[in-house]
């Protein structure tokens, strides 16, 4: 793992930018990483609120999950 990546991951875990900046990560890159993390956290909280479960937890195989998702392309979400 590169020092830049290690620094960025440390920043996301601790919000301490100094190790990442010292490793050469730009402030813009840290801002973008924080925005991506926030988006994933929001999506996760929303899914948890709705009671959504991963297909694997529901017992679907990979093939069954792909077939299930394929129906959305054919019929849409409504």
Secondary structure as GFF3:
##gff-version 3
##sequence-region A 1 78
A	DSSP	alpha_helix	3	14	.	.	.	ID=ss1
A	DSSP	alpha_helix	18	22	.	.	.	ID=ss2
A	DSSP	alpha_helix	27	50	.	.	.	ID=ss3
A	DSSP	alpha_helix	62	75	.	.	.	ID=ss4
###
